[in-house]
């Protein structure tokens, strides 16, 4: 196969991920996890016997359980988002070739 004079192999490599967007998502995920852990601790402390953590919101045991479960779900969501973005950032780049340049299949 003949290589044309205007061929540049660097054009086959895709551009890197935008770093600021990934850092912004990671910061949001960390803040989400932190808020979830704080809610989790507030719900647990009101179940143990210190109901003044969130005032009237978790004065009863049922309200404390709701706050505890909500904090657990928010912290799980933050950790999931963090891990997903980190995995996406570390993914290797493939070739950026047009489909019509690939090998033909029968």
Buried (B, 14 or more C-beta within 10 A) or exposed (E): EEEEEEEEEEEEEEEEEEEEEBEEBBEBBBEBBEBBBBBBBBBBBBBEEEBEBBEEBBBEEEBBBBBBEBBBEBBEBBBEBBEEBBEEBEEEEEEEEEEEEEEEEE
